[in-house]
Amino acid sequence: MRNDRIFPSLCLLGLSLWLVAPSRCFPSLYEVPENNPFLHPYLSSGHAMVHANSSNSDFTMNTVGDAFERQWRALGCMSIPTSASIAPDGTVWTTTGQVDAYPNPEDGCVSRLRPADRERYLSLPAGHHVWRLDPETGERLFSSGLVDAGAAFSSPVIDRAGNVYVADFDTLFKFDASGNLLWEHGIDHPIITNNLLLSGDVIGIDIWGFAFVLDRETGGEIDRIRLAGTADLEPHLFCDPETRENETFEPWFIDEEIFCYVSGAFVGSEESPPVSNTPAVSPRSGAIYTTSICDGARGKTACLVRLDYDPESRVLRETWTYIFSDHVPESSEEISATSPALMPDDRIVVADGANYLHVVRPDGTNDWFVKLPGEKLLGSPSVDAYGNVYTGGDPLTSYDSEGNLRFSASVAGRGIVTVTGNGKLVITTGPHPAEHPAGLSTYRLTTLDQSGRILAQTDAPPAFTIISVDEGGRIFVPSLFFGGVTMFESIR
């Protein structure tokens, strides 16, 4: 066993050390380098973007109790496929799609809302798709009609000054903390959430493999490349927005045209755009990781790609590719994969379309992989302060940093596990939506401990995304199917 692998084992001697062990075991764990005044510091105090932080770890040092109590629901019937982001001042930012979430022919969304929620929802301005909410009440503090419904695919990203970066179908915007527009930059294709580099500049990778860096102050383009495996692909629609031919499912949450352009990204189809996940940026090396497709031995296949950006020469380059099917032959039959997440030692964790979990070293070589039990994941793996990995699926499982199974919980996790600073896991649980659509009303907000034991459950909207946790232990649960964001107060 290598010395750099001993520390996680020592850290696990007792869960009572959970709150203090991370800083002892990984001195640079999730910290912002002193010479980087730009990258959001929420890795210890909040949820700055779709996967909580630039590492895509879905880990926060914020703590929660065992159980939760519902306090409010905002944005009523507006679908939220991503997550809520939390600004330095504690306010909540989110993006939304269309206004009618998962319409039920027998009982529409509006009629299902509680009276107070219905009144607030009906008073909202039409055509707005980015929102700033009061964390205590859910009241609207700001919203914008500049952003179209394509923003539903892109979670707000917030820097340490409170500035907000969000993309819609064809534009990337920067707002200040109050919602004033600072700049906008036209993009050729949608992106599934941007990220921030160690230089403070903005990295975006669109669904057709074009990667670009924007100046954080002006929004001007610094450099642009196309991922090698996507260079021969022609952007196209996946269905006809007029006839709805080849439509994969009812696009209740987005415009027909936008849906047909990115539909494969949401259903994991083999006929998908090559990039349908959020890139990760290492807060230590600055390396950028994304999933895409590459040219494998049998044709196009899923892969992990590393990019590096040199702030001095202002050049972005592709460094290496890791092809899943080179290690797991059956992965060649799939081209979808999850967003990558980073361990504290910068190893990369990602699941392929064949439901194998891969851990890749920063040099692009395989460290280990394992076949996940049960059904294909609906969301990306999460990584805690010790390098433990959590997969929200049926069953919900956890592996240590060496690939040893820690537990397999007897719950059907949906979406992505949020790992908190006191070791508790938060996720929504329920039946698979495709197999049991009526079961969407039976979803539960569930907390588990480090053995996979259920601590508490309460009724919750089906999220399938990421649950955000703020410094006060408040939980923000967005819903793709029922719409809106619901805040739960932690009961300690």
Secondary structure, 3 states (H helix, E strand, C coil): CCHHHHHHHHHCCCHHHCCCHHHHHCCCCCCCCCCCCCCCCHHHCCCCCCCCCCCCCCECCCCCCCEEEEEEEECCCCCCCCCCEECCCCCEEEECCCCCCCCCCCCCHHHHCCHHHHHHHHCCCCCCCEEEECCCCCCEEEEECCCCHHHHHCCCEECCCCCEEEECCCEEEEECCCCCEEEEEECCCCECCCEECCCCCEEEEECCCEEEEECCCCCCEEEEEECHHHCCCCCCCCCCCCCCCCCCCCCCCCCHHHHHHHHHHHHCCCCCCCCCCCCEECCCCCCEEEEEEEEECCEEEEEEEEEEEECCCCEEEEEEEEEHHHCCHHHHHCCCECCCEECCCCCEEEEECCCEEEEECCCCCEEEEEECCCCCCCCCCEECCCCCEEECCCCEEEECCCCCEEEEECCCEEEEEEECCCCCEEEEECCCCCCCHHHHHHCEEEEECCCCCEEEEEECCCCCCCCEECCCCCEEEECCCCCCEEEEEEEC
